[in-house]
Amino acid sequence: MAAAEPIYGVLLSDSMDLKSYYSLDFGDAAPDVRLLKPEEVTNPDLIRFAVCWLPGPAAFSPYLNIEMAMSVGAGVDDLLKHPGLGKDVAICRVRDPNQAHLMAGYAVHEVVHVERGFAQMQQNQARAEWAPPAIRPPRDLKVAVLGHGSMGACVVQALAASGFSVSVACRRDPSDPVEGVQYFTGNDSVLLSVAGQDVVINVLPLTTETEDVLNTDLFSKMARGGWLIQIGRGEHLVEDDLVAALDSGQLAGATLDVFRTEPLPSDHPFWTDPRLRITPHIASDTTPHIVAEQALQSARELHAGKPLSLAVSRGQGY
């Protein structure tokens, strides 16, 4: 009996070698799925799916029979608004259980770094100066978390376990609320949750409602001298409003891991602003073996005509 024809996919990214980084060369281990680099494709009409990270504006144009596009990361906003993808193309994303814990660790690290004065102590070390900073109970620091998906919920749990006072903006009341955490829902949840808070951590998905949410109005609601930790999407932040809040003293500083343009251009003024802590989109990342497993799973579901278990809702944006 002849073997069934494999399903063919293509790897699309303008900035990464997806095949090498995520070990996306299935070979003989999965003869039913063939995943190719664009230069390896000899018949574009055979390509039925794509595995992507920030594909260029014309990346999909050679492949007229694409039925599914899968992001190797948790964010899919670049695919949802991509001009080369029709509304009938299913969009999937990797759901890595490790990502939430990685992001929670990053968030708590940044809160503790700021609250305990580690930047000042590093400067003191360079001067051989013994100057212990003042310490206050963790519960005296008020932290707002914007977003309560799988990552936001994990961030909340980690902050609460560290003893900080936590408020949360979320779409709906959580099914398993953390004791002592204050949850806000509804249209005004974001501004209500940040009122009087010392630190705001953004973990929101990018939607039409959340674009530009980190703006002058939000910063003005925070406690004066507060700190922003931006680990959502670059389009959440109005950069000019952040600079104005820093210049006025409304914010003392910010930790920025995501940006409207990535990589952050080398001449961008954020690089040299001492009030900012810049990291290169590493608050959380997908682990290579999970990406490979879930790309293979999605390709096989598509090939078999089954529902795509990792598909996102185009309406919700996640």
C-alpha positions, 0 to 999 in steps of 0.5 A: 500500500502506497504511503500517503502524501506528506503535508508541506510547510514553509518557515518564514522569518526575516530575522531568525533561522527558525529551522536551526534555532528550534530544531525544525528539521523533522527528517525521517522521524516525521515523514508525513510532514515536510517543513522547508526553508523558502529557498528549499521550496520547488513547488510553492503550490504544495505549501499548506502551512507556515511556521513564522516569526515576524514574517516580512510583508511579502513573505506569504505571496508565493504560497497561494494555498496556505491554510494555517500560519503558526507563530513560534511565540505566544504573540500573534498580532503580527500575523493577525494584521499581516497584509498577506494572510486572508481571513480564511487562514487559521492562525495558531500559536505555541503554548509553552507551559514554561513561558509563564514561569519564565515571565514571572521570574523576570517580573519578580526580578525587576520588582526586587531589583528596583525595590531593594536598590540593587542599581545603587549598590552596584554603583557603591561597589565600584566606589568600595562604599558600604552603604546599606539601603533602607528596607521596607516590608514587601507588603508596603510596595503596591504592584499592579499587573495588567492582564490575567491570561496564563502569563499574567496569572503566573506573574500575580502568583509569584508576586503575591508569594513574594509578599507584595501587595498586588492588584490586577486588571483582568477581563473576567473574575478569576476562577482561582483567585489568589488570597489577598490580591485585588482583582478589577474587571470591566471597561475601567479595570486598567485605570482602577488597578493602577491607581496609587500603585508604585509599580505597573507590570504590563502583560496584556495581549495586543488588541484594538482596545489595548493598543497605546494603553501605556500612556500619560493618563495611565502614568498619572494615576500611578504613585509619583516616582513609580516604575513601569515594567513593560513585557507585553507588546511594543505597541502598548507603549506611547514612547513620548508619553513615557519620556514625558512622565520620566522628565516630570518625575511622575515615573522614576524609571522603566524596564522595557523588554518589548518595543514597537521596532525590534531589534531596537535601533542602535540610534534609539534614545532609549539605549542611553537613557539611564532611567531605563533598563533595556532587555532584548525581548527575553522576558519569556521565550518558547523552548525549542522542543515545545515549538517542534512538538507543537508545530508537528502537532498542528501540521498533522491536525491540518493534514487530517482535517481535524480542529486546530487545538492551538488556534487563536480567536481572530476576534479576541486576538489570542 
